[in-house]
Amino acid sequence: MTHEWMLHAECHDTPVELFFQDGRSAEHRRATSEALAICLRCNVRRDCLNYYLTEIAPTDSEDIGGVWGGTTLASRRRIREARRA
């Protein structure tokens, strides 16, 4: 599968650490909000989310967290639950 869409992602030149915040501090929440805002402007966020859900972590137990395709861990879990229903 080709991943050429990655070259068109808004986050292409953004430090990856912004998308992988661990914790609940104000700084972590701010960084997560900033990452989500980048995703909202991105034309390939559906491709990103699909890539994550099908290739990176197809099951909840494989979820590595972070922001992918404009989603957080909690929102991806809700997506998976809805797909199972």
Backbone bond lengths (Angstrom), bond angles and torsions (degrees), N, CA, C in turn:
res aa  C-N    CA-C-N  psi(-1)  N-CA   C-N-CA  omega(-1)  CA-C   N-CA-C  phi
1 M - - - 1.457 - - 1.531 108.53 -
2 T 1.301 115.88 136.22 1.463 121.03 178.74 1.524 110.70 -84.92
3 H 1.295 115.11 144.48 1.458 120.81 -179.73 1.526 110.12 -120.50
4 E 1.308 116.33 34.72 1.462 121.44 -179.29 1.524 111.65 -60.16
5 W 1.312 116.97 -27.09 1.468 120.85 179.30 1.517 111.10 -56.46
6 M 1.331 117.34 -28.18 1.462 120.97 -178.83 1.527 111.89 -59.72
7 L 1.309 116.34 -31.57 1.466 120.38 179.61 1.520 111.92 -67.06
8 H 1.323 117.06 -19.13 1.466 122.34 -177.70 1.527 112.67 -101.75
9 A 1.316 116.72 2.97 1.466 121.12 -178.11 1.524 110.67 -72.31
10 E 1.315 115.93 140.72 1.473 121.41 177.23 1.521 111.27 -59.20
11 C 1.306 117.71 -28.07 1.468 121.80 -176.18 1.520 112.70 -88.44
12 H 1.306 117.74 2.26 1.463 122.30 -172.97 1.532 113.45 -47.99
13 D 1.317 118.03 -40.17 1.467 121.29 -178.46 1.534 112.93 -108.49
14 T 1.321 116.78 16.88 1.466 121.82 -178.82 1.525 109.21 -92.93
15 P 1.322 118.30 139.20 1.468 119.33 176.60 1.533 110.95 -57.40
16 V 1.306 116.03 128.93 1.458 121.97 -174.92 1.527 112.19 -60.73
17 E 1.317 117.37 -27.01 1.463 121.11 -178.76 1.531 112.09 -59.05
18 L 1.322 116.69 -28.71 1.459 120.32 179.54 1.527 110.98 -59.49
19 F 1.318 116.82 -32.37 1.459 122.60 -174.74 1.529 113.36 -90.10
20 F 1.312 117.16 -3.75 1.465 120.80 -177.73 1.518 110.51 -129.93
21 Q 1.301 116.08 72.08 1.457 122.44 179.31 1.517 109.52 -92.69
22 D 1.307 115.19 134.68 1.460 121.71 177.89 1.517 108.55 -116.00
23 G 1.280 117.36 119.39 1.446 119.98 177.25 1.510 112.60 126.78
24 R 1.317 115.07 177.55 1.461 121.30 -175.63 1.523 112.49 -122.02
25 S 1.310 116.88 14.31 1.461 119.11 -179.35 1.526 109.99 -69.63
26 A 1.314 115.32 164.47 1.468 120.66 178.28 1.524 110.35 -58.90
27 E 1.318 116.53 -37.23 1.471 120.50 179.38 1.519 111.42 -64.98
28 H 1.312 117.10 -41.99 1.464 120.64 178.90 1.532 110.97 -66.24
29 R 1.329 115.95 -42.12 1.478 119.45 178.39 1.522 110.81 -64.08
30 R 1.336 117.21 -39.41 1.459 121.09 178.84 1.529 110.35 -63.44
31 A 1.323 116.78 -44.25 1.462 120.51 -179.98 1.530 110.95 -64.66
32 T 1.321 116.70 -41.41 1.468 119.62 177.88 1.517 110.47 -63.32
33 S 1.315 117.63 -41.42 1.470 121.33 177.36 1.518 110.83 -62.36
34 E 1.325 116.38 -40.07 1.470 120.36 178.03 1.529 110.55 -64.72
35 A 1.330 116.95 -42.48 1.467 120.76 178.14 1.527 110.73 -62.57
36 L 1.323 116.75 -44.14 1.470 120.34 179.00 1.524 111.35 -63.33
37 A 1.329 117.74 -36.43 1.469 121.39 178.07 1.524 110.59 -65.08
38 I 1.322 117.07 -37.84 1.468 120.18 176.32 1.521 109.27 -62.90
39 C 1.320 116.39 -44.47 1.468 120.70 179.62 1.531 111.73 -60.85
40 L 1.313 117.32 -38.50 1.465 120.26 -178.85 1.523 112.27 -61.74
41 R 1.320 117.18 -28.09 1.469 121.48 178.89 1.528 112.56 -86.75
42 C 1.316 116.98 -5.13 1.461 122.01 -170.07 1.526 112.48 -87.95
43 N 1.313 115.18 132.63 1.468 120.99 179.33 1.526 113.38 -80.08
44 V 1.319 117.88 -12.45 1.467 120.04 -177.82 1.527 112.42 -115.30
45 R 1.318 117.48 21.65 1.466 118.76 -176.70 1.520 112.55 -64.42
46 R 1.318 118.69 -30.76 1.476 119.73 176.37 1.523 110.70 -66.52
47 D 1.336 115.92 -40.33 1.460 119.93 176.42 1.526 110.28 -61.59
48 C 1.319 116.03 -41.51 1.464 121.92 179.84 1.526 110.48 -62.70
49 L 1.315 116.75 -49.03 1.455 120.09 -179.89 1.527 110.65 -62.85
50 N 1.309 117.64 -44.09 1.460 121.17 178.72 1.527 110.95 -61.51
51 Y 1.324 116.67 -42.76 1.464 121.48 176.90 1.524 110.20 -57.72
52 Y 1.301 115.97 -46.57 1.464 120.09 -179.76 1.527 111.05 -62.37
53 L 1.327 116.46 -49.40 1.463 121.03 -175.46 1.522 113.47 -69.46
54 T 1.317 117.99 -25.86 1.467 119.70 -177.30 1.524 113.57 -102.63
55 E 1.342 117.27 -30.44 1.458 118.78 -174.63 1.527 115.00 -114.01
56 I 1.304 117.54 -37.50 1.458 120.27 -177.20 1.521 110.86 -83.86
57 A 1.295 116.70 -51.66 1.468 120.80 -175.59 1.523 110.47 -143.83
58 P 1.319 116.78 77.83 1.471 119.30 -178.48 1.524 114.56 -68.59
59 T 1.325 118.32 -12.68 1.461 120.60 177.00 1.530 109.80 -128.53
60 D 1.319 116.14 159.16 1.470 120.97 178.34 1.518 111.86 -55.87
61 S 1.322 116.64 -38.17 1.469 120.03 -176.20 1.524 112.16 -67.61
62 E 1.323 117.76 -18.19 1.463 121.49 179.73 1.531 112.24 -96.27
63 D 1.312 117.52 -2.83 1.459 121.43 -175.10 1.521 110.78 -61.66
64 I 1.318 116.07 128.04 1.458 120.77 -178.55 1.523 111.92 -103.50
65 G 1.312 116.81 5.97 1.455 120.17 178.58 1.511 112.21 78.01
66 G 1.305 114.61 -164.47 1.455 119.98 -178.83 1.515 112.44 83.91
67 V 1.316 114.24 178.66 1.465 122.36 177.46 1.520 107.59 -101.75
68 W 1.305 116.19 125.04 1.464 123.35 179.01 1.521 107.93 -136.20
69 G 1.308 117.30 126.68 1.461 120.89 175.40 1.515 113.50 56.23
70 G 1.307 116.92 32.88 1.459 120.62 178.60 1.513 114.23 78.13
71 T 1.324 116.91 18.79 1.459 120.63 -179.62 1.522 110.79 -125.53
72 T 1.310 114.84 154.55 1.456 122.37 173.52 1.525 108.21 -103.77
73 L 1.304 115.74 174.01 1.462 120.77 177.36 1.525 110.96 -54.08
74 A 1.308 117.09 -46.74 1.471 120.62 -178.43 1.528 111.56 -63.01
75 S 1.314 117.17 -42.40 1.469 118.49 -178.72 1.524 111.45 -70.88
76 R 1.331 117.92 -32.37 1.475 119.52 176.25 1.522 110.59 -67.69
77 R 1.302 116.44 -36.01 1.474 118.86 177.09 1.526 110.48 -63.63
78 R 1.337 116.56 -39.78 1.475 119.87 177.44 1.535 110.26 -65.42
79 I 1.314 117.91 -38.30 1.466 121.41 177.49 1.519 109.82 -61.69
80 R 1.326 116.53 -46.51 1.472 119.72 179.93 1.523 111.23 -63.46
81 E 1.316 117.41 -40.83 1.473 120.88 178.10 1.523 110.77 -61.12
82 A 1.328 116.38 -42.77 1.465 120.26 179.69 1.524 110.89 -65.21
83 R 1.319 117.24 -37.70 1.474 121.00 178.54 1.524 111.56 -66.40
84 R 1.322 115.90 -34.47 1.471 119.96 179.62 1.526 111.98 -74.24
85 A 1.316 116.83 -26.09 1.477 120.80 -175.30 1.512 112.15 -74.40
